[in-house]
Amino acid sequence: MKRVLAWQIAQAMKKQRVTKSALAKRMKTSRAALDRLLDADNTSVTLQTMGRAAAALGKELSISLRDAA
């Protein structure tokens, strides 16, 4: 799930032509923290941070539980 979220944020950044530095500034965080968020293998990022990144790009983070198939 983290891999998909990181990819979606990166794609939104690309579409909106937002640099890592600009997004970090919008989120009021460091560029290093943003790099951790975009690293698909780094699972230590909180949902709050993911939500802040989404909001900074004009998006809404939505997570839900579904019954297993």
Secondary structure, 3 states (H helix, E strand, C coil): CHHHHHHHHHHHHHHHCCCHHHHHHHHCCCHHHHHHHHCCCCCCCCHHHHHHHHHHCCCCCCCCCCCCC
